[in-house]
Structures are given as C-alpha cells and as structure tokens.
Amino acid sequence: MTLRHGKEDKMVDKKLLSAKEVADLLSFSYQGFLRMLKRTTDFPKPIMLGERTQRWSEIEIQKWIEGKANDRS
C-alpha cells in the first residue's frame, strides 16, 4: 500500500508494509517477527488503519535498520 501526500508541487511516496512484508524485509519468519516485536522496545510502532489492521512505515523501518547498523561500530 502506498500513500501519496501532496505539499504544493512536491509528491512524497510513503509505502506501508504489512507484518508479513516487514518480516520478509528483515529476513525473519512471520512468527520470529512477532516474537521480536514483543522483546524490542525501539522498533517503530505500527499505524492502525482499522480495528485489526496495522501497517508499518517502510521509511521508519529502513531508518531503524540503519540505526542498528550504526550501533555495531
């Protein structure tokens, strides 16, 4: 799912990912991703689109990954 926000003439794409898509991006199984969510406090919070529908911002996930990569040094 992609949201498009217009600010004057500038369009910005923001892709929203399902839990399965986030798990795939992180190379986790779906269940492994759910376990990680329970133990990780700094992971980006989901955007609630409905009572049971949640999505994560791809940009926020990428920034989180970059932060983890920078923490190793």
Secondary structure, DSSP 8 states (H G I E B T S, - for coil): -EEEEEETTEEEEEEEE-HHHHHHHTT--HHHHHHHHHH-SSS---EE-SSS-EEEEHHHHHHHHHHHHHHT-
